[in-house]
């Protein structure tokens, strides 16, 4: 039970921090959540994610990186912009390569990204770069409406 609460708390923290940084994002609505079962946040909003997924970013938030992160990518979402956000303290090279094969970009603690085995992997990014990366990807009109 504590693990579930910890994950939910982490999701709320990420959403709040992104909104404070001027990044529009929200949890998928009920009708969208049926399609996006393992997606925790969408940017710029759930309606854009549902109607024009190519103009959206789908964010899965995982406190730890066990095997559950693999459940994030359903077949119908291959090619979508999927970001995996974690505060896990470790990311072995083989798991980083697995994440790349799914087409996801993973955001990890800044100090973890500096490890020699992750330093030159562009799909493994610093958590501090997440707001900037989303702002540079999400259509400008949505950003100005929500900020």
Residue pairs with C-beta under 8 A, 6 or more apart in sequence:
3 63
6 63
7 61
7 62
7 63
10 61
10 63
10 87
11 27
11 40
11 41
11 61
14 40
14 41
14 59
14 61
14 85
15 25
15 26
15 27
15 41
17 131
18 25
18 41
18 43
18 130
18 131
18 134
19 25
21 131
22 131
22 135
22 143
22 147
23 43
23 131
23 134
23 135
23 138
23 143
24 43
24 44
24 45
24 138
24 142
24 143
24 145
24 146
24 147
25 41
25 42
25 43
25 44
25 45
25 59
25 134
26 41
26 42
26 43
26 45
26 46
27 33
27 40
27 41
27 42
27 46
28 35
28 36
28 39
28 41
28 42
28 46
28 49
29 46
29 47
29 50
31 50
32 42
32 46
32 49
32 50
33 39
35 50
35 76
36 42
36 49
36 58
36 77
37 74
38 60
38 71
38 72
38 74
39 58
39 59
39 60
39 72
40 59
40 60
40 61
41 58
41 59
41 61
42 48
42 49
42 56
42 57
42 58
42 59
43 56
43 57
43 59
43 134
43 138
44 56
44 138
44 139
44 142
44 143
44 146
45 142
45 146
48 55
48 56
48 142
49 56
49 58
53 77
53 80
54 80
55 138
55 139
56 80
56 81
56 138
57 81
57 83
57 134
57 137
57 138
58 77
58 80
58 81
58 82
58 83
59 82
59 83
59 84
59 85
60 69
60 72
60 82
60 83
60 84
60 85
60 104
61 85
61 86
62 68
62 69
62 84
62 85
62 86
62 88
63 86
63 87
63 88
64 86
64 88
65 86
65 88
65 90
65 91
65 95
69 84
69 86
69 99
70 98
70 102
72 82
72 84
72 102
72 104
73 82
73 102
73 103
73 104
78 103
79 103
81 105
81 137
82 102
82 103
82 104
82 105
83 104
83 105
83 106
83 107
83 130
83 133
83 134
84 99
84 104
84 105
84 106
84 107
85 106
85 107
85 127
85 130
86 106
86 107
86 108
87 108
87 109
87 127
88 108
89 109
89 112
90 112
91 106
91 108
91 112
91 115
91 118
91 124
92 117
93 117
93 118
96 106
96 117
96 118
96 121
96 123
96 124
99 106
99 123
99 124
100 121
100 123
104 123
105 123
105 124
105 125
106 123
106 124
106 125
107 125
107 126
107 127
107 129
107 130
108 118
108 124
108 125
108 126
108 127
109 126
109 127
110 126
110 127
110 128
112 118
113 119
113 124
113 125
113 126
118 124
125 133
135 143
